[in-house]
């Protein structure tokens, strides 16, 4: 009998706990609490809109509360909009939250364009009225006008400046015989799986203080270093003599793809003083092409930092290829060359590599493979290379000697003061 009483008592306790919020309080002291008192949006480009951000609204009271009104202070003219219970609204009445429970409100911002070239601020607030008790959450967004390009072809010589960012939808193509000049500090941002196609010439001349930027258009901090946001820059067979200096290319699938040799005596692409990082597949992919690259930094790619196959001509001087990834499970060498490639004809390969650092987390970070009846000429001198092969011994190459980066896991590839590579480059006394 005693066991039965205990069981009944337990059921009563559970029943009471499940109905502890029964009834709605009308006490004006019954306040809400929020996951934040200020909701901040990173830079939002005019007319393109933001992602939705969530606010949690908590009722810490034992009884339920009725929020008689939730609204945007700016009403219908606000740049912000609310999503409550799946509805996009400017205000909502009579929202009940049970005791010790919560609801979610989603906020989105879309900013109309204006004539400003500098970033500006859009502000509003969400107002809550509960039993006459008024509370609010501040909403702040940084707005930025931009030049929107949707599947456009540039058919004549054109110059892009740094006055406004360029937002690319789908693609932008530089036609044969046309040149796109990009001035220092210009930002070219790509939406979704968009890309830049170079069939003419691309000339980007950034500076150390004002580099050119190619990146995705997501401005939230989560996406700042996230790979795979756009497809990359592709140089076609009709292009020739392109140059990129002091340029940052980041967060793409393949940063740069070049599919043929130059049609002139100039390299297909000359890349200098630039950074190529955070690629889902590769930083640079070349198919029987010609690349001159000097004083660049490549790091964080899912497969290769540089992948040159089906032959070609590569002149690499004073670059750092740092094969460290924190999110991508790479199993391929950072730098890879071959005279052949599946689906493409084999061709002669000429590689000149001097004063480079080719290093990373794998045992083999540099590989040249001969797969066909071709000629491979390779001059490998004064490099720091991580490799299991003995092929590159001599010629003042330093094999398997840690270069002493300050913090490679945090992508700081500056050499420490006591680095064994200091003063070991070609041009110093040996």
LUMVEX-120495 format. One record per atom (N, C-alpha, C): residue in one letter; x, y, z. Coordinates in steps of 0.001 Angstrom, whole numbers, plus 500000, padded with zeros to 6 digits. Layout:
<recs>
AXYZ ...
</recs>
This chain:
<recs>
X500834498796500000 X500000500000500000 X500866501251500000 X501975501221500775 X502853502374500832 X503452502671499460 X503787501579498705 X504335501758497359 X503326502446496452 X502055502127496577 X501009502758495757 X500925504237496041 X501000504630497354 X500962506047497706 X502142506809497092 X503325506154497135 X504498506796496566 X504323507001495060 X503754506002494401 X503562506092492958 X502577507198492598 X501482507296493362 X500486508338493125 X501099509714493368 X501926509794494444 X502590511061494748 X503517511479493619 X504216510497493048 X505117510804491931 X504347511326490725 X503200510703490400 X502383511160489289 X501868512573489515 X501470512893490757 X501015514238491069 X502119515258490880 X503355514868491283 X504495515767491132 X504773516045489658 X504738515002488818 X504973515165487391 X503879516021486778 X502593515759487167 X501473516526486636 X501592517989486997 X502007518254488261 X502170519640488710 X503287520331487935 X504414519594487720 X505547520181487005 X505188520514485563 X504362519655484937 X503997519894483552 X503039521057483386 X502406521482484495 X501436522568484417 X501820523745485294 X503139523885485542 X503593524952486416 X503365526333485821 X503195526414484449 X502996527723483832 X501519527999483546 X500652527158484130 X499223527339483886 X498793528731484354 X498037529407483487 X497627530767483791 X498595531770483219 X498071532975482945 X498889534038482362 X498995535175483367 X500210535569483687 X500404536642484646 X500093537995484004 X499493538863484795 X499248540251484356 X500123541228485132 X501098540689485855 X501982541511486676 X502889542347485772 X502888543671485954 X503723544557485133 X505207544379485403 X505526543668486498 X506938543416486808 X507485542196486058 X506626541497485366 X507036540280484652 X507742540670483357 X509050540776483425 X509832541200482265 X510292540013481427 X510608540315480195 X511241539348479302 X512756539499479393 X513463538477478962 X514915538603478784 X515259538141477381 X516423538587476886 X516762538375475486 X518174537815475352 X518402537123474255 X519737536569473998 X520755537664473718 X520291538838473312 X521170539989473102 X520353541257473242 X520998542338473638 X520287543616473692 X520546544465472449 X521512544028471607 X521821544726470358 X522157543692469295 X521429543711468183 X521685542787467088 X522445543548466005 X523673543102465739 X524558543805464818 X524746542991463548 X524529543603462400 X524773542977461104 X526068543523460526 X526892542600459983 X528082543031459262 X527652543763457994 X528615544166457200 X528312544958456007 X527270544273455131 X526204545016454833 X525124544537453966 X525138545382452697 X525253544728451555 X525268545466450299 X523848545842449897 X523685547062449427 X522362547578449104 X521658546673448099 X520399546451448356 X519485545683447484 X519708544180447520 X520781543685448137 X521023542240448108 X520510541543449360 X520351542265450470 X519799541671451675 X520799540856452463 X520424540523453690 X521303539798454610 X520765538395454845 X521537537604455544 X521015536365456087 X520131536683457287 X519330535703457694 X518493535894458874 X519317535685460140 X519122536567461118 X519753536394462420 X518670536155463466 X518990535324464444 X517988534914465422 X518176535618466755 X517040535988467336 X517002536490468704 X516125535540469524 X516598535137470671 X515789534321471586 X515145535244472620 X513842535070472812 X513084535838473792 X512647534877474893 X513071535146476129 X512850534226477245 X511818534775478220 X510985533870478712 X510088534178479833 X510586533401481035 X511205534093481992 X511768533422483169 X510763533291484298 X509537533738484076 X508492533645485097 X507895532249485137 X507294531897486275 X506653530599486402 X505388530530485552 X504675531641485452 X503462531677484656 X503750532182483250 X502817531906482342 X502929532395480978 X502772533912480945 X503320534534479919 X503116535961479699 X502528536148478311 X501759537191478147 X501239537560476850 X501894538868476412 X502637538793475301 X503246540001474746 X502182540631473861 X501663541733474296 X500549542324473559 X500986542871472207 X502263543251472095 X502718543799470823 X504226543655470669 X504650543139469509 X506060543148469098 X506103543892467775 X506906544951467667 X506925545711466420 X508270546374466197 X508515546709464929 X509666547513464577 X509335548978464800 X510238549689465440 X510003551108465699 X509798551872464394 X510535551483463345 X510437552176462069 X509256551773461219 X508492550781461654 X507311550353460937 X507604549864459537 X506682550163458601 X506797549667457234 X507978550273456481 X508495551415456934 X509617552066456255 X510976551564456743 X510967550641457688 X512219550136458249 X512994549314457224 X514321549354457327 X515172548485456498 X515144547047456984 X514634546859458191 X514617545540458807 X513241544901458663 X513193543594458752 X511928542867458802 X512050541739459810 X510906541348460390 X510856540311461411 X510185539065460847 X510649537922461283 X509975536663460985 X509575536047462316 X508259536033462570 X507709535513463824 X506712534422463475 X506908533240464055 X506042532085463758 X505925531842462256 X507053532015461542 X507087531727460118 X506545532817459226 X506096533947459801 X505530535036459024 X506487536222459001 X506664536818457804 X507474538024457679 X506581539223457959 X506849539949459033 X505957541007459515 X506772542195460023 X506091543347460164 X506664544498460853 X506214544555462309 X505088543885462584 X504624543792463961 X503727542579464118 X503573542147465371 X502741540983465710 X502148541220467078 X500864540860467240 X500187541083468521 X499867539758469196 X499755539839470529 X499295538725471367 X500093537438471131 X501355537516471480 X502247536355471437 X502414535821472848 X502063534579473068 X502152533978474411 X503409533129474524 X504106533318475648 X505257532465475966 X504968531792477304 X504982530466477337 X504739529738478579 X505833530026479599 X505534529729480841 X506512529926481892 X507769529107481666 X508910529737481917 X510218529084481739 X510416528585480300 X509861529314479354 X509953528913477959 X510488530091477136 X510609529901475840 X511156530961474975 X510576530850473574 X510749531907472785 X510435531887471364 X511620532469470598 X511633532204469309 X512680532748468450 X512082533766467497 X512771534877467324 X512425535887466332 X513612536026465385 X513334535980464087 X514389536133463098 X514314537530462489 X515481538106462230 X515563539472461722 X516390539462460439 X515899540198459426 X516621540358458169 X516669541836457832 X517724542253457135 X517843543651456741 X518101543738455234 X517382544621454573 X517596544949453162 X517675546460453060 X518783546956452553 X519036548401452541 X518907548931451126 X518080549947450951 X517926550578449641 X519190551343449269 X519475551397447983 X520666552082447515 X520562553597447633 X521720554227447731 X521792555688447710 X523070556088446988 X523449557324447088 X524612557806446341 X525913557781447132 X525880557251448343 X527085557260449163 X528092556232448675 X529350556606448682 X530419555658448362 X531020555047449621 X530890555734450755 X531407555210452017 X530332554375452719 X530744553395453543 X529766552634454318 X528924553558455208 X527690553152455458 X526801553942456286 X526061553007457248 X525299553566458167 X524643552778459208 X523130552864459055 X522460551705459116 X520999551641459209 X520645551163460612 X519698551843461255 X519358551520462636 X517848551429462820 X517430550618463758 X516035550513464178 X516032549780465514 X514858549453466007 X514760548678467242 X513470547880467229 X513492546752467925 X512290545946468129 X511698546342469485 X510413546685469503 X509734547115470724 X508817545999471219 X508881545730472518 X508055544709473162 X507185545386474218 X505910545032474250 X504988545547475266 X504341544363475967 X504693544184477239 X504184543064478025 X503577543607479310 X502269543534479433 X501574544047480632 X501944545503480900 X502073546279479845 X502439547681479992 X503920547910480212 X504679546852480308 X506127546948480514 X506798546987479135 X507492548084478798 X508081548273477478 X509583547974477501 X510005547115476568 X511413546756476426 X511788546850474953 X513096546855474675 X513522547002473281 X514850546311473027 X515095545986471752 X516369545448471276 X516820546333470118 X518036546834470186 X518568547699469132 X519001546859467933 X518753547384466733 X519167546752465485 X520095547714464741 X521283547216464371 X522271548056463686 X522853547268462519 X522880547897461363 X523482547275460182 X524374548283459476 X525517547814459017 X526410548651458215 X526085548421456747 X525688549478456069 X525318549387454663 X526450549817453752 X526452549271452551 X527479549616451564 X526867549522450173 X526947550603449424 X526548550549448025 X527546549710447244 X527120549188446121 X527978548341445306 X527552548434443844 X528443547967442972 X528141547853441548 X527825546379441277 X526612546100440833 X526166544727440631 X526317544342439165 X526964543197438947 X527216542696437594 X526629541298437491 X525678541126436568 X524957539862436443 X525176539268435055 X526057538262434983 X526277537526433734 X526658538472432587 X527601539335432868 X527960540393431927 X529247540046431180 X529337540487429912 X530556540368429119 X531155541751428899 X532442541884429203 X533168543140428976 X533831543040427609 X533348543818426647 X533794543665425261 X534754544756424800 X535017545751425649 X535986546795425311 X536851547077426530 X537955547760426332 X538865548039427444 X538134548789428550 X538263548292429757 X537486548791430893 X538382548890432116 X538125549879432958 X538867550034434213 X537905549983435389 X538231549148436363 X537473549085437613 X538264549804438705 X537554550613439491 X538198551407440540 X537715550953441912 X538291551549442932 X537991551161444311 X536843551955444923 X536154552787444137 X535116553642444710 X533988552842445332 X533592551729444703 X532550550839445226 X532952549393444968 X532530548456445818 X532783547046445528 X531991546603444299 X532522545576443618 X531823544955442498 X531271543616442982 X529957543403442830 X529321542155443235 X528971541392441963 X529529540186441814 X529345539407440597 X528296538327440833 X527237538350440019 X526240537291440000 X526446536437438753 X526465535141438906 X526660534163437834 X528071534265437255 X528374535318436478 X529720535414435924 X529966536806435365 X531243537104435169 X531665538246434365 X532766537731433447 X532689538077432170 X533618537565431169 X534314538725430462 X535641538661430397 X536412539610429611 X536607538999428226 X536019539626427215 X536020539065425864 X537406539110425239 X537650538262424229 X538922538338423500 X539163539756422968 X540406540191422984 X540847541515422535 X540512542624423525 X539767542334424593 X539444543356425601 X540366543195426803 X540622544316427492 X541448544308428704 X540647544895429856 X540640544188430962 X540058544710432198 X541196545131433110 X541295546438433384 X542284546984434307 X541636547165435676 X542306546699436712 X541785546817438075 X542776547634438893 X542277548712439493 X543133549649440219 X543298549235441678 X544300549790442375 X544563549422443774 X543327549585444662 X543169548648445591 X542097548720446582 X540737548258446099 X540631547833444841 X539337547394444297 X538940546050444898 X537646545929445231 X537111544684445777 X536144544069444776 X536424542832444373 X535532542091443483 X535007540902444275 X533705540904444545 X533081539924445429 X532078539091444637 X532125537786444829 X531365536856443997 X530255536200444803 X529061536197444205 X527892535620444860 X527748534153444474 X527546533306445466 X527286531896445207 X528376531244444384 X527978530553443308 X528936529811442484 X529370530606441261 X529446531918441382 X529830532765440251 X531338532703440000 X531753533282438842 X533163533180438442 X533533534352437541 X534847534526437346 X535366535488436373 X536069534699435269 X535685534965434018 X536252534275432861 X537071535259432033 X538355534949431868 X539252535845431136 X539563535221429784 X538972535814428729 X539275535405427360 X540124536460426660 X540219537627427268 X541117538679426804 X542270538821427774 X542390539997428390 X543515540241429304 X543001540836430611 X543593540387431710 X543312540934433035 X544589541561433566 X544510542837433940 X545662543548434499 X545237544120435842 X545723543518436906 X545419543990438251 X546671544510438920 X546704545796439222 X547876546403439839 X547507546969441199 X547531546112442214 X547352546585443569 X548663547103444125 X548619547521445373 X549825547940446087 X549862547225447423 X550997547308448105 X551099546673449422 X550079547267450390 X549872548580450307 X548918549245451202 X547473549059450754 X547251548894449449 X545896548780448900 X545829547627447900 X545830546394448399 X545763545257447490 X544380545124446857 X544334544452445726 X543072544077445087 X542540542830445785 X541221542727445920 X540618541581446608 X539631540874445691 X539809539539445561 X538815538664444948 X538324537734446063 X537011537746446337 X536498536941447442 X535011536697447246 X534406535905448149 X532963535750448162 X532302537003448703 X530989537114448486 X530275538321448906 X529623538193450274 X529848537072450964 X529284536931452309 X530162537695453295 X529563538640454001 X530349539519454871 X530293539117456333 X529466538098456675 X529416537669458072 X530770537090458488 X531121537287459734 X532445536874460210 X532682535378460020 X531619534572460069 X531761533125459910 X532368532779458550 X532082533601457525 X532521533306456167 X533847533963455802 X534455534660456730 X535649535443456411 X536774534591455820 X536917533352456281 X537984532485455793 X537431531133455346 X536179531109454902 X535510529860454525 X535712529569453040 X536202528374452708 X536506528015451321 X535233527674450539 X535368527649449215 X534305527152448344 X533129528069448121 X533267529379448369 X532128530287448245 X531866530724446807 X532851530642445930 X532680531010444527 X533618530142443699 X533519530215442364 X534228529232441544 X535671529593441225 X536001530895441129 X537376531276440866 X537530532055439568 X538808532322439202 X539162533070437991 X539725532089436974 X539133532068435776 X539523531107434739 X540065531850433528 X541314531515433141 X541950532102431961 X541836531103430802 X541225531539429710 X540963530670428571 X542082530753427533 X541954529916426487 X543034529785425500 X543302531084424748 X542300531927424575 X542478533174423828 X543114534285424663 X543248534063425961 X543841535098426819 X545358535035426756 X545999536181427045 X547458536215427031 X547942537458427749 X549095537342428417 X549761538498428996 X549067539116430191 X548287538333430930 X547614538878432114 X548593538994433280 X548353539976434145 X549201540177435325 X548340540480436537 X548756539971437668 X548137540293438946 X549245540598439935 X549217541789440498 X550240542227441442 X549553542734442711 X550056542327443869 X549458542685445149 X547943542446445114 X547608541183444958 X546214540756444866 X545965539636445873 X544807539673446516 X544381538604447421 X543238537862446751 X543413536561446565 X542365535707446003 X542049534654447053 X540808534644447540 X540512533748448655 X539098533178448578 X538931532040449285 X537621531455449587 X536875530919448375 X537598530463447355 X536960529923446151 X537060528398446125 X536571527806445046 X536755526369444816 X538153526139444252 X538453526768443125 X539807526820442560 X540125528299442344 X541151528800442976 X541433530231442910 X541710530708441500 X542682530071440819 X543074530448439461 X543178529173438633 X542523529169437476 X542642528050436539 X543071528601435184 X544112527984434582 X544639528435433294 X544775527203432413 X544188527263431187 X544040526009430436 X544871525880429175 X545900526761428990 X546674526638427755 X547940527473427841 X548821527281426864 X550021528096426753 X549678529476426197 X550584530413426401 X550399531764425908 X550489531792424381 X549719532686423786 X549781532862422328 X550824533898421923 X551510534501422903 X552566535473422627 X553830535032423350 X554861535876423312 X556099535542424015 X556034535902425499 X554899536407425949 X554716536723427361 X554067535541428077 X554283535430429389 X553601534367430131 X552091534516430035 X551425533418430124 X549963533460430159 X549485534303431343 X550144534102432473 X549831534868433681 X551109535133434452 X551258536375434892 X552338536754435801 X551691537139437131 X552034536408438174 X551450536610439504 X552558537012440467 X552429538208441077 X553484538701441958 X552898539301443226 X553628539146444323 X553321539814445601 X551883539568446065 X551375538389445821 X549958538122446051 X549747536979447032 X548501536856447501 X548112535797448437 X546961535011447827 X547108533688447802 X546058532785447319 X545773531814448451 X544548531853448992 X544287531084450211 X542840530602450286 X542638529595451122 X541314529089451487 X540540528560450279 X541118527585449590 X540476527018448408 X539970525607448700 X538766525319448247 X538192523999448491 X538981522905447775 X539493523197446568 X540248522194445812 X541703522622445626 X541938523749444960 X543330524128444641 X543469525638444534 X544674526112444835 X544981527525444671 X545184527889443221 X546004527095442507 X546267527319441091 X546220525977440379 X545501525938439250 X545459524753438397 X545854525177436994 X546888524534436440 X547346524853435096 X547393523617434225 X546874523729432996 X546913522648432019 X547763523105430843 X548987522588430746 X549928522961429692 X549951524477429507 X550226525170430572 X550205526620430543 X551550527190430947 X551631528509430950 X552857529202431335 X552539530170432464 X553202529965433588 X553012530806434768 X554353531330435250 X554424532642435444 X555534533261436170 X554978533718437511 X555527533228438610 X555023533587439939 X556189533895440859 X556152535081441479 X557231535447442387 X556683536185443600 X557261535837444744 X556965536509446011 X555485536420446383 X554906535221446207 X553510534988446560 X553414534030447742 X552264534053448389 X551965533141449487 X550727532333449124 X550869531007449095 X549755530095448876 X549549529270450149 X548307529174450624 X548065528286451766 X546589527908451881 X546352526806452585 X545030526303452926 X544196525956451698 X544463524771451144 X543657524251450033 X543319522793450314 X542154522355449816 X541690520996450083 X542541519932449436 X543157520230448265 X544005519248447598 X545386519817447284 X545477520761446365 X546774521274445926 X546835522790446101 X548018523273446430 X548250524712446358 X548586525114444925 X549388524285444249 X549679524491442835 X549684523146442143 X548894523040441059 X548719521788440320 X548943522089438851 X550115521691438318 X550453521968436931 X550647520676436171 X549726520367435256 X549759519070434571 X549644519270433065 X549818518169432330 X549796518160430856 X550886519056430291 X552040519121430995 X553163519915430549 X553011521383430897 X553843522215430251 X553782523646430490 X555120524221430908 X555108525527431195 X556312526239431617 X556005526989432909 X556806526707433918 X556572527316435236 X557872527912435752 X557808529182436084 X558949529897436636 X558530530433438008 X558967529772439046 X558531530098440409 X559723530590441213 X559631531815441717 X560729532412442470 X560185533026443762 X560801532654444880 X560567533303446174 X559109533240446624 X558472532118446356 X557115531901446831 X557126531030448083 X556076531151448872 X555868530254450004 X554607529439449745 X554770528126449707 X553649527192449587 X553531526475450930 X552548526862451697 X552410526355453069 X551201525433453129 X551445524162453146 X550377523169453107 X549812522851454473 X549165523816455063 X548509523608456352 X547019523870456173 X546201522946456648 X544747523114456624 X544194522725457987 X543217523472458455 X542594523158459741 X541223522525459573 X540597522699458394 X539253522152458170 X539208521128457049 X540219521087456183 X540197520253454989 X541205519111455126 X540751517894454832 X541597516706455010 X542388516439453734 X543487517140453567 X544305517031452350 X545193515791452407 X545307515080451250 X546182513909451149 X547131514015449950 X547193515171449334 X548001515361448130 X549110516371448409 X550235516289447666 X551320517245447910 X550883518668447600 X551470519608448304 X551125521019448091 X551394521463446665 X552547521055446120 X552955521463444770 X553168520207443933 X552442520122442819 X552490518912441988 X552595519297440516 X553522518627439802 X553681518812438358 X553693517453437670 X553189517441436424 X553274516238435610 X553212516618434141 X553785515772433283 X553712515986431843 X552397515491431259 X551586514839432083 X550370514219431587 X549194514550432489 X547995514299431959 X546773514463432748 X545678513674432059 X544817513074432826 X543732512291432249 X542857513166431349 X542695512728430109 X541810513441429188 X542489514534428387 X543757514834428633 X544467515872427881 X545759515286427316 X546208515773426163 X547459515266425583 X548652515574426493 X549593514654426545 X550832514902427276 X551675515915426522 X552500516670427261 X553341517694426634 X554599517884427456 X555607518508426844 X556853518759427550 X556604519682428745 X557419519467429762 X557279520241430992 X558609520892431327 X558575522200431545 X559769522942431947 X559467523658433253 X560230523330434282 X559989523888435609 X561286524489436135 X561229525770436512 X562361526435437154 X561884526962438502 X562469526439439556 X562010526754440905 X563212527160441748 X563198528397442266 X564312528886443070 X563803529742444224 X564437529568445378 X564165530399446566 X562729530258447076 X562130529104446887 X560774528866447376 X560786528053448669 X559751528212449460 X559508527346450604 X558310526480450254 X558508525173450233 X557436524221449938 X557334523297451148 X556393523573451986 X556345522937453302 X554890522679453688 X554692521851454691 X553332521598455149 X553256520460456133 X552061519940456324 X551805518942457353 X551999517511456872 X552160517298455559 X552356515949455025 X553839515641454863 X554145514360454744 X555545513958454566 X556058514314453180 X555157514306452184 X555553514618450806 X554767515829450325 X555465516958450163 X554787518199449772 X555181518690448381 X556069517972447692 X556516518413446370 X556770517198445510 X556151517181444305 X556295516009443456 X556230516418441987 X557195515907441208 X557172516022439746 X557116514606439192 X556062514298438409 X555893512950437874 X555982512945436352 X556771512006435845 X556852511786434397 X555987510570434070 X554981510780433220 X554041509700432910 X553999509353431424 X554649510147430579 X554526509940429135 X555891510085428470 X555918509895427179 X557163510000426394 X557376511464426030 X557753512250427018 X557957513690426841 X559302514069427450 X559616515358427358 X560827515883427982 X560442516712429196 X561065516416430322 X560878517218431525 X562209517850431896 X562232519170431913 X563408519914432352 X563067520612433659 X563829520310434691 X563541520877436013 X564817521427436625 X564810522718436923 X565900523358437658 X565366523723439033 X565860523004440043 X565356523167441410 X566535523615442264 X566539524889442709 X567717525448443372 X567318526333444544 X568046526184445653 X567913527073446808 X566488527106447376 X565865525938447454 X564518525843448017 X564531525085449330 X563557525372450171 X563305524561451367 X562129523657451036 X562364522347451031 X561359521399450552 X561155520299451587 X559890519982451837 X559564518824452657 X559236517669451717 X560062516633451741 X559912515544450779 X560561514269451294 X560051513129450833 X560669511840451128 X561684511448450052 X561716512205448963 X562573511866447829 X563973512456447999 X564939511792447376 X566316512283447360 X566621513063446071 X565646513145445198 X565839513740443877 X566364515164443939 X565931515902444952 X566222517335444995 X567402517674445903 X568190516679446289 X569392516957447060 X570411517711446191 X571188518564446844 X572151519382446112 X571522520684445655 X572267521438444879 X571817522744444373 X571344523672445502 X571943523485446665 X571653524337447833 X570203524237448304 X569514523160447944 X568184522926448500 X568311522413449926 X567420522859450784 X567354522388452167 X566157521463452283 X566429520173452490 X565357519184452545 X565009518847453983 X563709518891454276 X563163518437455557 X563736519179456762 X564058520445456557 X564482521319457650 X563355522318457905 X562751522207459052 X561598523051459378 X561947524526459175 X561154525254458377 X561506526657458107 X561348527575459301 X560582527157460313 X560422527999461498 X559428529133461303 X558228528797460791 X557160529795460726 X556756530209462135 X556322531438462297 X555923531916463622 X554773531100464177 X553711530881463383 X552570530086463862 X551774529579462666 X552196528453462067 X551519527979460851 X550069527563461082 X549728527085462275 X548351526676462544 X547411527878462482 X547911529046462861 X547119530277462764 X547449531050461488 X548122530385460546 X548437530927459234 X549330532163459290 X550248532162460234 X551266533203460283 X552562532587459763 X552888532905458508 X554016532253457853 X555242533150457765 X555311534148458608 X556535534926458749 X557586534045459421 X558825534123458959 X559887533304459538 X560342533886460869 X560575533001461830 X561119533423463113 X562539533966462919 X562982534748463882 X564313535362463775 X565420534317463655 X565217533156464277 X566246532112464253 X565978531054463183 X565178531382462185 X564862530419461128 X566127529976460408 X566254528677460140 X567429528192459401 X567435528620457939 X566348529256457476 X566289529684456076 X566784531098455861 X567025531809456945 X567486533195456793 X568811533235456020 X568854534105454987 X570046534326454171 X570496533082453405 X569532532207453084 X569879530994452338 X569399531044450893 X568773532117450490 X568268532206449135 X569361532464448105 X569046532204446874 X569975532437445777 X570322533929445717 X571595534217445584 X572049535606445577 X572909535915446793 X572778535056447855 X573640535186449015 X574863534301448832 X575919534622449516 X577137533789449432 X576848532418450008 X577347531410449307 X577146530038449764 X578412529532450428 
</recs>
